[in-house]
Amino acid sequence: MIRPSGPYCVHRRRLLEKVGYSEITVRRVSQEAGTNRNSFYYHYEELEDLAKKAFLANAAGAHPLISSLVVGFRDGGAQPMRPDAGVVEHARRVMLCARSESPFLRGMVGELLRDAWFDELGIDESLLSTDDRVQVEFIFAGLVAVLGSAEAAESPFVMTRLAASSMGRAAMAALRGMAESQLICVVH
């Protein structure tokens, strides 16, 4: 069985680095992997299935760095951990998805970031008001855009500078306010 980090994922990532997500097809991935379409469909339902499994494998590998960035935002720009090369490579692949023209790939990056922030701050998404949801969407769409920027591609630690900026502090204040209001509701 081909694992999410197996040859199809490697070739999909290489294609994503060369061409846009919209130009990646099952035929193209299969050709790059040296297999046929039937073999692809034996392991995956569709391209989005492959993309999601590959993304989740990289998200898990990048988790220590993502957690350190959340802590950096929470602490107002504290320096994140110095990750090993494997963690950095997984994070680079997540950032590749943030740079994609695909709303599907960028959406997965946004969900990953949102889930990490919510876990760290203890925010229960089901308790958010409509206004809170709009703010959350704004904050995380912005973070995905920063991760997908040329500046982040050149220096992945641009996020630490964002954490110390007035915009980063405002985003964290909004998220902390949501967490605090949920605590108040639970206590009363």
N, CA and C atoms as an extended XYZ file, in Angstrom:
564
Properties=species:S:1:pos:R:3:atomname:S:1:resname:S:1:resid:I:1 pbc="F F F"
N         0.845       -1.191        0.000 N   MET     1
C         0.000        0.000        0.000 CA  MET     1
C         0.885        1.247        0.000 C   MET     1
N         0.512        2.244       -0.743 N   ILE     2
C         1.271        3.490       -0.819 CA  ILE     2
C         0.833        4.399        0.321 C   ILE     2
N         1.805        4.821        1.106 N   ARG     3
C         1.527        5.713        2.228 CA  ARG     3
C         1.397        7.147        1.695 C   ARG     3
N         0.785        8.069        2.509 N   PRO     4
C         0.686        9.452        2.066 CA  PRO     4
C         2.026       10.084        1.739 C   PRO     4
N         3.106        9.558        2.254 N   SER     5
C         4.414       10.117        1.915 CA  SER     5
C         5.064        9.324        0.781 C   SER     5
N         4.318        8.421        0.168 N   GLY     6
C         4.832        7.547       -0.878 CA  GLY     6
C         5.025        8.250       -2.200 C   GLY     6
N         5.272        7.476       -3.258 N   PRO     7
C         5.651        8.057       -4.545 CA  PRO     7
C         4.605        8.984       -5.155 C   PRO     7
N         3.322        8.699       -4.984 N   TYR     8
C         2.329        9.598       -5.562 CA  TYR     8
C         2.422       10.978       -4.929 C   TYR     8
N         2.615       11.024       -3.608 N   CYS     9
C         2.709       12.308       -2.918 CA  CYS     9
C         3.957       13.068       -3.334 C   CYS     9
N         5.056       12.349       -3.467 N   VAL    10
C         6.301       12.987       -3.896 CA  VAL    10
C         6.114       13.611       -5.271 C   VAL    10
N         5.502       12.877       -6.175 N   HIS    11
C         5.322       13.390       -7.533 CA  HIS    11
C         4.274       14.497       -7.582 C   HIS    11
N         3.234       14.415       -6.764 N   ARG    12
C         2.247       15.485       -6.715 CA  ARG    12
C         2.908       16.758       -6.200 C   ARG    12
N         3.750       16.626       -5.166 N   ARG    13
C         4.438       17.802       -4.619 CA  ARG    13
C         5.375       18.398       -5.662 C   ARG    13
N         6.110       17.545       -6.371 N   ARG    14
C         7.010       18.059       -7.409 CA  ARG    14
C         6.223       18.792       -8.492 C   ARG    14
N         5.084       18.229       -8.868 N   LEU    15
C         4.247       18.897       -9.869 CA  LEU    15
C         3.723       20.216       -9.321 C   LEU    15
N         3.313       20.228       -8.056 N   LEU    16
C         2.791       21.451       -7.452 CA  LEU    16
C         3.861       22.537       -7.418 C   LEU    16
N         5.125       22.132       -7.255 N   GLU    17
C         6.213       23.107       -7.278 CA  GLU    17
C         6.442       23.659       -8.679 C   GLU    17
N         6.144       22.855       -9.717 N   LYS    18
C         6.382       23.267      -11.109 CA  LYS    18
C         5.172       23.942      -11.746 C   LYS    18
N         3.982       23.401      -11.500 N   VAL    19
C         2.761       23.907      -12.132 CA  VAL    19
C         1.710       24.144      -11.059 C   VAL    19
N         0.650       24.810      -11.407 N   GLY    20
C        -0.423       25.054      -10.461 CA  GLY    20
C        -1.225       23.798      -10.174 C   GLY    20
N        -1.934       23.816       -9.059 N   TYR    21
C        -2.763       22.686       -8.647 CA  TYR    21
C        -3.789       22.338       -9.722 C   TYR    21
N        -4.311       23.354      -10.384 N   SER    22
C        -5.333       23.119      -11.402 CA  SER    22
C        -4.793       22.352      -12.615 C   SER    22
N        -3.474       22.332      -12.782 N   GLU    23
C        -2.869       21.609      -13.909 CA  GLU    23
C        -2.445       20.186      -13.544 C   GLU    23
N        -2.647       19.813      -12.294 N   ILE    24
C        -2.275       18.465      -11.865 CA  ILE    24
C        -3.459       17.536      -12.110 C   ILE    24
N        -3.203       16.466      -12.815 N   THR    25
C        -4.237       15.476      -13.120 CA  THR    25
C        -3.780       14.108      -12.633 C   THR    25
N        -4.736       13.183      -12.530 N   VAL    26
C        -4.405       11.808      -12.160 CA  VAL    26
C        -3.427       11.231      -13.174 C   VAL    26
N        -3.682       11.495      -14.439 N   ARG    27
C        -2.789       10.989      -15.492 CA  ARG    27
C        -1.367       11.522      -15.298 C   ARG    27
N        -1.255       12.812      -15.013 N   ARG    28
C         0.067       13.416      -14.861 CA  ARG    28
C         0.799       12.869      -13.632 C   ARG    28
N         0.088       12.727      -12.517 N   VAL    29
C         0.697       12.174      -11.308 CA  VAL    29
C         1.122       10.732      -11.553 C   VAL    29
N         0.263        9.963      -12.207 N   SER    30
C         0.578        8.556      -12.504 CA  SER    30
C         1.795        8.443      -13.411 C   SER    30
N         1.857        9.297      -14.427 N   GLN    31
C         3.018        9.280      -15.323 CA  GLN    31
C         4.290        9.624      -14.578 C   GLN    31
N         4.242       10.647      -13.745 N   GLU    32
C         5.414       11.056      -12.963 CA  GLU    32
C         5.855        9.938      -12.029 C   GLU    32
N         4.883        9.183      -11.483 N   ALA    33
C         5.196        8.097      -10.543 CA  ALA    33
C         5.579        6.803      -11.260 C   ALA    33
N         5.393        6.776      -12.576 N   GLY    34
C         5.718        5.579      -13.332 CA  GLY    34
C         4.714        4.455      -13.151 C   GLY    34
N         3.467        4.830      -12.893 N   THR    35
C         2.391        3.849      -12.723 CA  THR    35
C         1.264        4.186      -13.681 C   THR    35
N         0.151        3.481      -13.536 N   ASN    36
C        -1.002        3.799      -14.378 CA  ASN    36
C        -2.151        4.340      -13.520 C   ASN    36
N        -3.154        4.832      -14.197 N   ARG    37
C        -4.304        5.433      -13.511 CA  ARG    37
C        -5.013        4.429      -12.604 C   ARG    37
N        -5.103        3.169      -13.032 N   ASN    38
C        -5.778        2.168      -12.207 CA  ASN    38
C        -5.071        1.997      -10.862 C   ASN    38
N        -3.754        2.021      -10.893 N   SER    39
C        -2.988        1.910       -9.655 CA  SER    39
C        -3.277        3.106       -8.747 C   SER    39
N        -3.338        4.285       -9.338 N   PHE    40
C        -3.664        5.479       -8.556 CA  PHE    40
C        -5.015        5.295       -7.874 C   PHE    40
N        -6.029        4.898       -8.642 N   TYR    41
C        -7.385        4.772       -8.095 CA  TYR    41
C        -7.515        3.606       -7.126 C   TYR    41
N        -6.587        2.694       -7.144 N   TYR    42
C        -6.586        1.627       -6.151 CA  TYR    42
C        -6.286        2.220       -4.768 C   TYR    42
N        -5.439        3.253       -4.723 N   HIS    43
C        -5.007        3.841       -3.463 CA  HIS    43
C        -5.785        5.097       -3.066 C   HIS    43
N        -6.312        5.809       -4.050 N   TYR    44
C        -6.979        7.088       -3.772 CA  TYR    44
C        -8.270        7.188       -4.565 C   TYR    44
N        -9.251        7.874       -3.981 N   GLU    45
C       -10.525        8.067       -4.674 CA  GLU    45
C       -10.401        9.106       -5.782 C   GLU    45
N        -9.616       10.149       -5.522 N   GLU    46
C        -9.455       11.257       -6.458 CA  GLU    46
C        -8.220       12.058       -6.056 C   GLU    46
N        -7.905       13.074       -6.832 N   LEU    47
C        -6.734       13.905       -6.519 CA  LEU    47
C        -6.848       14.582       -5.156 C   LEU    47
N        -8.047       15.038       -4.807 N   GLU    48
C        -8.210       15.702       -3.513 CA  GLU    48
C        -7.931       14.744       -2.364 C   GLU    48
N        -8.236       13.458       -2.547 N   ASP    49
C        -7.928       12.455       -1.527 CA  ASP    49
C        -6.412       12.350       -1.338 C   ASP    49
N        -5.675       12.278       -2.431 N   LEU    50
C        -4.211       12.253       -2.372 CA  LEU    50
C        -3.698       13.533       -1.723 C   LEU    50
N        -4.204       14.671       -2.153 N   ALA    51
C        -3.751       15.954       -1.619 CA  ALA    51
C        -4.000       16.042       -0.114 C   ALA    51
N        -5.178       15.609        0.309 N   LYS    52
C        -5.520       15.686        1.730 CA  LYS    52
C        -4.625       14.763        2.558 C   LYS    52
N        -4.407       13.542        2.101 N   LYS    53
C        -3.560       12.609        2.852 CA  LYS    53
C        -2.118       13.111        2.911 C   LYS    53
N        -1.623       13.636        1.806 N   ALA    54
C        -0.260       14.174        1.796 CA  ALA    54
C        -0.162       15.390        2.710 C   ALA    54
N        -1.169       16.249        2.658 N   PHE    55
C        -1.169       17.444        3.504 CA  PHE    55
C        -1.176       17.060        4.978 C   PHE    55
N        -2.046       16.123        5.355 N   LEU    56
C        -2.147       15.726        6.760 CA  LEU    56
C        -0.834       15.112        7.269 C   LEU    56
N        -0.165       14.344        6.419 N   ALA    57
C         1.132       13.778        6.815 CA  ALA    57
C         2.144       14.900        7.060 C   ALA    57
N         2.151       15.908        6.207 N   ASN    58
C         3.075       17.029        6.382 CA  ASN    58
C         2.662       17.916        7.550 C   ASN    58
N         1.366       18.073        7.757 N   ALA    59
C         0.891       18.868        8.891 CA  ALA    59
C         1.330       18.236       10.202 C   ALA    59
N         1.237       16.918       10.293 N   ALA    60
C         1.677       16.230       11.510 CA  ALA    60
C         3.172       16.440       11.720 C   ALA    60
N         3.951       16.357       10.655 N   GLY    61
C         5.392       16.562       10.762 CA  GLY    61
C         5.762       17.990       11.118 C   GLY    61
N         4.932       18.951       10.715 N   ALA    62
C         5.206       20.364       10.980 CA  ALA    62
C         4.608       20.827       12.311 C   ALA    62
N         3.866       19.966       12.985 N   HIS    63
C         3.154       20.360       14.199 CA  HIS    63
C         4.030       21.042       15.256 C   HIS    63
N         5.242       20.548       15.543 N   PRO    64
C         6.064       21.240       16.555 CA  PRO    64
C         6.354       22.703       16.194 C   PRO    64
N         6.600       22.969       14.927 N   LEU    65
C         6.875       24.340       14.503 CA  LEU    65
C         5.601       25.186       14.561 C   LEU    65
N         4.490       24.623       14.133 N   ILE    66
C         3.217       25.354       14.174 CA  ILE    66
C         2.864       25.698       15.614 C   ILE    66
N         3.037       24.746       16.523 N   SER    67
C         2.757       25.004       17.942 CA  SER    67
C         3.649       26.104       18.492 C   SER    67
N         4.923       26.097       18.100 N   SER    68
C         5.827       27.134       18.597 CA  SER    68
C         5.430       28.509       18.061 C   SER    68
N         4.915       28.563       16.838 N   LEU    69
C         4.452       29.847       16.294 CA  LEU    69
C         3.226       30.352       17.039 C   LEU    69
N         2.322       29.442       17.404 N   VAL    70
C         1.144       29.840       18.188 CA  VAL    70
C         1.602       30.436       19.511 C   VAL    70
N         2.543       29.769       20.160 N   VAL    71
C         3.075       30.271       21.428 CA  VAL    71
C         3.746       31.632       21.203 C   VAL    71
N         4.453       31.784       20.080 N   GLY    72
C         5.071       33.069       19.768 CA  GLY    72
C         4.042       34.185       19.660 C   GLY    72
N         2.934       33.908       19.005 N   PHE    73
C         1.871       34.908       18.916 CA  PHE    73
C         1.287       35.174       20.301 C   PHE    73
N         1.058       34.106       21.042 N   ARG    74
C         0.471       34.266       22.370 CA  ARG    74
C         1.368       35.101       23.269 C   ARG    74
N         2.684       34.903       23.132 N   ASP    75
C         3.639       35.609       23.988 CA  ASP    75
C         4.160       36.901       23.369 C   ASP    75
N         3.556       37.325       22.269 N   GLY    76
C         3.912       38.597       21.667 CA  GLY    76
C         5.186       38.599       20.861 C   GLY    76
N         5.499       37.493       20.221 N   GLY    77
C         6.645       37.474       19.330 CA  GLY    77
C         7.841       36.714       19.841 C   GLY    77
N         7.634       35.866       20.841 N   ALA    78
C         8.753       35.070       21.335 CA  ALA    78
C         9.356       34.261       20.193 C   ALA    78
N        10.652       34.062       20.237 N   GLN    79
C        11.346       33.310       19.187 CA  GLN    79
C        10.852       31.871       19.197 C   GLN    79
N        10.488       31.334       18.031 N   PRO    80
C        10.030       29.948       17.996 CA  PRO    80
C        11.199       28.982       18.177 C   PRO    80
N        10.851       27.733       18.327 N   MET    81
C        11.865       26.698       18.468 CA  MET    81
C        12.767       26.673       17.243 C   MET    81
N        13.928       26.096       17.383 N   ARG    82
C        14.826       25.862       16.249 CA  ARG    82
C        14.601       24.430       15.795 C   ARG    82
N        13.719       24.241       14.823 N   PRO    83
C        13.338       22.884       14.431 CA  PRO    83
C        14.425       22.173       13.634 C   PRO    83
N        14.358       20.845       13.659 N   ASP    84
C        15.304       20.077       12.858 CA  ASP    84
C        14.884       20.141       11.392 C   ASP    84
N        15.741       19.651       10.527 N   ALA    85
C        15.523       19.750        9.081 CA  ALA    85
C        14.234       19.055        8.643 C   ALA    85
N        13.877       17.948        9.282 N   GLY    86
C        12.661       17.236        8.920 CA  GLY    86
C        11.414       18.058        9.176 C   GLY    86
N        11.372       18.724       10.325 N   VAL    87
C        10.229       19.574       10.664 CA  VAL    87
C        10.145       20.740        9.684 C   VAL    87
N        11.284       21.333        9.374 N   VAL    88
C        11.309       22.455        8.427 CA  VAL    88
C        10.816       22.004        7.054 C   VAL    88
N        11.211       20.822        6.613 N   GLU    89
C        10.768       20.318        5.308 CA  GLU    89
C         9.254       20.113        5.285 C   GLU    89
N         8.696       19.572        6.360 N   HIS    90
C         7.237       19.412        6.431 CA  HIS    90
C         6.547       20.782        6.412 C   HIS    90
N         7.106       21.735        7.140 N   ALA    91
C         6.531       23.081        7.158 CA  ALA    91
C         6.616       23.726        5.776 C   ALA    91
N         7.714       23.498        5.073 N   ARG    92
C         7.863       24.040        3.723 CA  ARG    92
C         6.775       23.493        2.797 C   ARG    92
N         6.443       22.237        2.972 N   ARG    93
C         5.386       21.632        2.143 CA  ARG    93
C         4.019       22.204        2.490 C   ARG    93
N         3.779       22.488        3.770 N   VAL    94
C         2.527       23.134        4.166 CA  VAL    94
C         2.464       24.525        3.544 C   VAL    94
N         3.597       25.242        3.564 N   MET    95
C         3.644       26.579        2.979 CA  MET    95
C         3.436       26.529        1.471 C   MET    95
N         3.869       25.466        0.827 N   LEU    96
C         3.631       25.293       -0.607 CA  LEU    96
C         2.125       25.262       -0.872 C   LEU    96
N         1.380       24.624        0.011 N   CYS    97
C        -0.082       24.598       -0.135 CA  CYS    97
C        -0.677       25.986        0.071 C   CYS    97
N        -0.095       26.770        0.979 N   ALA    98
C        -0.578       28.135        1.210 CA  ALA    98
C        -0.321       29.019       -0.007 C   ALA    98
N         0.723       28.720       -0.791 N   ARG    99
C         1.027       29.494       -1.997 CA  ARG    99
C         0.196       29.072       -3.197 C   ARG    99
N        -0.496       27.980       -3.097 N   SER   100
C        -1.249       27.445       -4.226 CA  SER   100
C        -2.420       28.354       -4.601 C   SER   100
N        -2.807       28.269       -5.871 N   GLU   101
C        -4.006       28.980       -6.316 CA  GLU   101
C        -5.274       28.230       -5.915 C   GLU   101
N        -5.126       27.045       -5.362 N   SER   102
C        -6.259       26.188       -5.018 CA  SER   102
C        -6.906       26.588       -3.700 C   SER   102
N        -8.180       26.957       -3.722 N   PRO   103
C        -8.888       27.232       -2.469 CA  PRO   103
C        -8.915       25.998       -1.554 C   PRO   103
N        -8.945       24.812       -2.148 N   PHE   104
C        -8.945       23.574       -1.370 CA  PHE   104
C        -7.666       23.459       -0.538 C   PHE   104
N        -6.511       23.658       -1.168 N   LEU   105
C        -5.240       23.560       -0.448 CA  LEU   105
C        -5.083       24.685        0.573 C   LEU   105
N        -5.403       25.909        0.176 N   ARG   106
C        -5.302       27.023        1.119 CA  ARG   106
C        -6.267       26.833        2.284 C   ARG   106
N        -7.436       26.262        2.001 N   GLY   107
C        -8.407       25.993        3.066 CA  GLY   107
C        -7.874       25.002        4.089 C   GLY   107
N        -7.151       23.984        3.621 N   MET   108
C        -6.574       23.021        4.565 CA  MET   108
C        -5.534       23.693        5.452 C   MET   108
N        -4.750       24.605        4.894 N   VAL   109
C        -3.757       25.327        5.692 CA  VAL   109
C        -4.479       26.175        6.744 C   VAL   109
N        -5.532       26.864        6.330 N   GLY   110
C        -6.304       27.681        7.273 CA  GLY   110
C        -6.893       26.853        8.407 C   GLY   110
N        -7.431       25.684        8.083 N   GLU   111
C        -7.988       24.803        9.114 CA  GLU   111
C        -6.898       24.337       10.080 C   GLU   111
N        -5.741       24.004        9.541 N   LEU   112
C        -4.628       23.560       10.373 CA  LEU   112
C        -4.236       24.658       11.363 C   LEU   112
N        -4.071       25.873       10.864 N   LEU   113
C        -3.691       26.985       11.730 CA  LEU   113
C        -4.770       27.283       12.755 C   LEU   113
N        -6.007       27.340       12.287 N   ARG   114
C        -7.128       27.628       13.193 CA  ARG   114
C        -7.205       26.581       14.302 C   ARG   114
N        -7.100       25.310       13.945 N   ASP   115
C        -7.183       24.249       14.951 CA  ASP   115
C        -6.057       24.358       15.977 C   ASP   115
N        -4.842       24.697       15.512 N   ALA   116
C        -3.709       24.847       16.435 CA  ALA   116
C        -3.960       26.008       17.397 C   ALA   116
N        -4.442       27.137       16.874 N   TRP   117
C        -4.720       28.299       17.720 CA  TRP   117
C        -5.850       27.982       18.696 C   TRP   117
N        -6.914       27.374       18.217 N   PHE   118
C        -8.040       27.055       19.087 CA  PHE   118
C        -7.621       26.090       20.192 C   PHE   118
N        -6.815       25.101       19.866 N   ASP   119
C        -6.336       24.162       20.884 CA  ASP   119
C        -5.506       24.891       21.934 C   ASP   119
N        -4.587       25.725       21.492 N   GLU   120
C        -3.702       26.443       22.417 CA  GLU   120
C        -4.479       27.382       23.330 C   GLU   120
N        -5.482       28.048       22.787 N   LEU   121
C        -6.234       29.039       23.564 CA  LEU   121
C        -7.480       28.476       24.233 C   LEU   121
N        -7.833       27.237       23.920 N   GLY   122
C        -9.024       26.624       24.519 CA  GLY   122
C       -10.318       27.175       23.960 C   GLY   122
N       -10.331       27.512       22.692 N   ILE   123
C       -11.541       28.044       22.061 CA  ILE   123
C       -12.374       26.891       21.510 C   ILE   123
N       -13.654       26.885       21.857 N   ASP   124
C       -14.597       25.903       21.331 CA  ASP   124
C       -15.323       26.559       20.159 C   ASP   124
N       -15.047       26.079       18.964 N   GLU   125
C       -15.613       26.697       17.761 CA  GLU   125
C       -17.138       26.726       17.788 C   GLU   125
N       -17.755       25.725       18.373 N   SER   126
C       -19.222       25.663       18.382 CA  SER   126
C       -19.844       26.775       19.226 C   SER   126
N       -19.060       27.415       20.087 N   LEU   127
C       -19.577       28.491       20.939 CA  LEU   127
C       -19.345       29.886       20.366 C   LEU   127
N       -18.727       29.979       19.198 N   LEU   128
C       -18.445       31.284       18.604 CA  LEU   128
C       -19.708       31.924       18.043 C   LEU   128
N       -19.808       33.226       18.226 N   SER   129
C       -20.917       33.983       17.640 CA  SER   129
C       -20.640       34.201       16.153 C   SER   129
N       -21.631       34.702       15.444 N   THR   130
C       -21.437       35.015       14.029 CA  THR   130
C       -20.345       36.056       13.857 C   THR   130
N       -20.333       37.084       14.702 N   ASP   131
C       -19.288       38.111       14.621 CA  ASP   131
C       -17.904       37.516       14.881 C   ASP   131
N       -17.825       36.617       15.861 N   ASP   132
C       -16.542       35.959       16.142 CA  ASP   132
C       -16.091       35.132       14.941 C   ASP   132
N       -17.000       34.428       14.312 N   ARG   133
C       -16.654       33.596       13.152 CA  ARG   133
C       -16.103       34.448       12.002 C   ARG   133
N       -16.680       35.622       11.812 N   VAL   134
C       -16.194       36.525       10.759 CA  VAL   134
C       -14.768       36.969       11.090 C   VAL   134
N       -14.518       37.314       12.342 N   GLN   135
C       -13.165       37.709       12.742 CA  GLN   135
C       -12.172       36.564       12.572 C   GLN   135
N       -12.588       35.364       12.954 N   VAL   136
C       -11.723       34.190       12.815 CA  VAL   136
C       -11.381       33.971       11.346 C   VAL   136
N       -12.371       34.074       10.480 N   GLU   137
C       -12.136       33.888        9.042 CA  GLU   137
C       -11.142       34.928        8.530 C   GLU   137
N       -11.302       36.161        8.956 N   PHE   138
C       -10.407       37.242        8.551 CA  PHE   138
C        -8.977       36.985        9.035 C   PHE   138
N        -8.828       36.630       10.287 N   ILE   139
C        -7.504       36.405       10.876 CA  ILE   139
C        -6.785       35.269       10.159 C   ILE   139
N        -7.460       34.140        9.979 N   PHE   140
C        -6.768       32.981        9.426 CA  PHE   140
C        -6.585       33.057        7.919 C   PHE   140
N        -7.454       33.764        7.224 N   ALA   141
C        -7.208       34.002        5.789 CA  ALA   141
C        -5.950       34.857        5.639 C   ALA   141
N        -5.779       35.813        6.542 N   GLY   142
C        -4.577       36.645        6.523 CA  GLY   142
C        -3.320       35.853        6.833 C   GLY   142
N        -3.393       34.962        7.808 N   LEU   143
C        -2.228       34.137        8.150 CA  LEU   143
C        -1.855       33.201        7.005 C   LEU   143
N        -2.861       32.641        6.339 N   VAL   144
C        -2.574       31.783        5.180 CA  VAL   144
C        -1.912       32.609        4.080 C   VAL   144
N        -2.407       33.828        3.867 N   ALA   145
C        -1.809       34.690        2.840 CA  ALA   145
C        -0.347       34.999        3.177 C   ALA   145
N        -0.060       35.249        4.444 N   VAL   146
C         1.330       35.521        4.839 CA  VAL   146
C         2.184       34.279        4.611 C   VAL   146
N         1.698       33.108        5.026 N   LEU   147
C         2.462       31.878        4.812 CA  LEU   147
C         2.703       31.614        3.332 C   LEU   147
N         1.771       32.023        2.495 N   GLY   148
C         1.895       31.805        1.063 CA  GLY   148
C         2.641       32.906        0.328 C   GLY   148
N         3.107       33.897        1.056 N   SER   149
C         3.763       35.040        0.420 CA  SER   149
C         5.196       34.724        0.024 C   SER   149
N         5.711       35.535       -0.877 N   ALA   150
C         7.110       35.401       -1.293 CA  ALA   150
C         8.040       35.660       -0.109 C   ALA   150
N         7.650       36.569        0.780 N   GLU   151
C         8.474       36.873        1.944 CA  GLU   151
C         8.621       35.655        2.841 C   GLU   151
N         7.519       34.927        3.056 N   ALA   152
C         7.577       33.726        3.893 CA  ALA   152
C         8.368       32.620        3.203 C   ALA   152
N         8.282       32.559        1.876 N   ALA   153
C         9.054       31.549        1.143 CA  ALA   153
C        10.551       31.804        1.311 C   ALA   153
N        10.933       33.065        1.361 N   GLU   154
C        12.343       33.426        1.541 CA  GLU   154
C        12.788       33.257        2.987 C   GLU   154
N        11.911       33.607        3.928 N   SER   155
C        12.245       33.532        5.351 CA  SER   155
C        11.033       33.031        6.120 C   SER   155
N        10.939       31.710        6.342 N   PRO   156
C         9.778       31.159        7.035 CA  PRO   156
C         9.526       31.761        8.413 C   PRO   156
N        10.523       32.400        8.990 N   PHE   157
C        10.339       32.969       10.314 CA  PHE   157
C         9.730       34.365       10.282 C   PHE   157
N         9.220       34.780        9.106 N   VAL   158
C         8.523       36.055        8.995 CA  VAL   158
C         7.321       36.075        9.951 C   VAL   158
N         6.795       34.896       10.255 N   MET   159
C         5.652       34.827       11.166 CA  MET   159
C         6.019       35.326       12.564 C   MET   159
N         7.255       35.151       12.987 N   THR   160
C         7.643       35.636       14.314 CA  THR   160
C         7.626       37.161       14.354 C   THR   160
N         8.000       37.781       13.245 N   ARG   161
C         7.943       39.250       13.189 CA  ARG   161
C         6.497       39.726       13.156 C   ARG   161
N         5.644       38.967       12.477 N   LEU   162
C         4.217       39.318       12.440 CA  LEU   162
C         3.630       39.235       13.848 C   LEU   162
N         4.044       38.243       14.620 N   ALA   163
C         3.527       38.074       15.979 CA  ALA   163
C         3.810       39.296       16.847 C   ALA   163
N         4.953       39.945       16.619 N   ALA   164
C         5.336       41.105       17.424 CA  ALA   164
C         4.742       42.408       16.893 C   ALA   164
N         4.121       42.365       15.712 N   SER   165
C         3.578       43.588       15.111 CA  SER   165
C         2.231       43.959       15.740 C   SER   165
N         1.798       45.184       15.467 N   SER   166
C         0.499       45.620       16.007 CA  SER   166
C        -0.633       44.762       15.442 C   SER   166
N        -0.522       44.333       14.186 N   MET   167
C        -1.553       43.476       13.585 CA  MET   167
C        -1.567       42.107       14.269 C   MET   167
N        -0.397       41.550       14.510 N   GLY   168
C        -0.313       40.257       15.192 CA  GLY   168
C        -0.868       40.327       16.600 C   GLY   168
N        -0.535       41.399       17.309 N   ARG   169
C        -1.056       41.568       18.678 CA  ARG   169
C        -2.567       41.750       18.664 C   ARG   169
N        -3.092       42.459       17.664 N   ALA   170
C        -4.543       42.660       17.571 CA  ALA   170
C        -5.260       41.338       17.282 C   ALA   170
N        -4.695       40.533       16.397 N   ALA   171
C        -5.299       39.231       16.096 CA  ALA   171
C        -5.310       38.360       17.346 C   ALA   171
N        -4.210       38.333       18.074 N   MET   172
C        -4.152       37.525       19.290 CA  MET   172
C        -5.110       38.066       20.337 C   MET   172
N        -5.231       39.375       20.447 N   ALA   173
C        -6.164       39.958       21.421 CA  ALA   173
C        -7.600       39.548       21.091 C   ALA   173
N        -7.942       39.559       19.805 N   ALA   174
C        -9.298       39.150       19.412 CA  ALA   174
C        -9.543       37.684       19.768 C   ALA   174
N        -8.569       36.832       19.477 N   LEU   175
C        -8.728       35.402       19.792 CA  LEU   175
C        -8.753       35.161       21.298 C   LEU   175
N        -7.920       35.883       22.035 N   ARG   176
C        -7.949       35.751       23.507 CA  ARG   176
C        -9.287       36.218       24.063 C   ARG   176
N        -9.833       37.284       23.489 N   GLY   177
C       -11.144       37.764       23.928 CA  GLY   177
C       -12.220       36.712       23.714 C   GLY   177
N       -12.144       36.009       22.602 N   MET   178
C       -13.104       34.932       22.346 CA  MET   178
C       -12.950       33.820       23.377 C   MET   178
N       -11.717       33.469       23.675 N   ALA   179
C       -11.467       32.411       24.662 CA  ALA   179
C       -11.961       32.833       26.041 C   ALA   179
N       -11.692       34.075       26.420 N   GLU   180
C       -12.121       34.571       27.730 CA  GLU   180
C       -13.636       34.634       27.834 C   GLU   180
N       -14.310       35.059       26.772 N   SER   181
C       -15.773       35.114       26.817 CA  SER   181
C       -16.372       33.716       26.935 C   SER   181
N       -15.716       32.722       26.364 N   GLN   182
C       -16.199       31.353       26.509 CA  GLN   182
C       -16.002       30.864       27.941 C   GLN   182
N       -14.898       31.262       28.570 N   LEU   183
C       -14.664       30.885       29.956 CA  LEU   183
C       -15.714       31.510       30.869 C   LEU   183
N       -16.047       32.766       30.617 N   ILE   184
C       -17.043       33.462       31.414 CA  ILE   184
C       -18.397       32.768       31.281 C   ILE   184
N       -18.745       32.379       30.052 N   CYS   185
C       -20.021       31.683       29.818 CA  CYS   185
C       -20.067       30.341       30.536 C   CYS   185
N       -18.948       29.624       30.562 N   VAL   186
C       -18.903       28.315       31.219 CA  VAL   186
C       -19.019       28.459       32.713 C   VAL   186
N       -18.384       29.490       33.294 N   VAL   187
C       -18.414       29.709       34.748 CA  VAL   187
C       -19.803       30.109       35.200 C   VAL   187
N       -20.490       30.904       34.419 N   HIS   188
C       -21.831       31.376       34.830 CA  HIS   188
C       -22.849       30.423       34.438 C   HIS   188
